[in-house]
């Protein structure tokens, strides 16, 4: 799989996770609006569960971002090693993670 494909797959996964987080936040907002009608105890349980899901989603998002950065760095190193092995003195293309 090429680096561009890996980046695209990672971008797609991050976008899916962001949609899931937005959906959870929307559900939490709806639950908050309905809490008076549902009763406090039931709402508190649901709210706690949704908060836990949201925290887990955010942790997964951060892990995906870190994995993407590591993959990009590894790909850059691999390109540099291949170029060095082939005797190519041209600089490696930027991976977009420098900064």
C-alpha positions, 0 to 999 in steps of 0.5 A: 500500500502506498503512503498516499493510500495509507494517508487516505485510509487514515483520513477516512478513518479520522473523518468517520470517527469525527462523525461518530463523536459529533453524533454522540454530542448531538445525542447528549444534547438531545438527552439533556433537553429531554432530561426533565421529562425522563427523570433525573436518575435515568438521564444521569446513567445515560449521560455518564454512558455517553460521556464515557463513549465520547471520551473513548472516541476522542482517545481513539481519534488521538491514537489514530492521529499519532499512528498517522504521524508515526507512519508518515515519519517511517515512510519518510525514513524508508524513502530516504534509506531507499534513495541512499541505497540507490545512490540518489542524492535528491532530497526526499519529498516532504511528508507534511509533518515537519514543523 
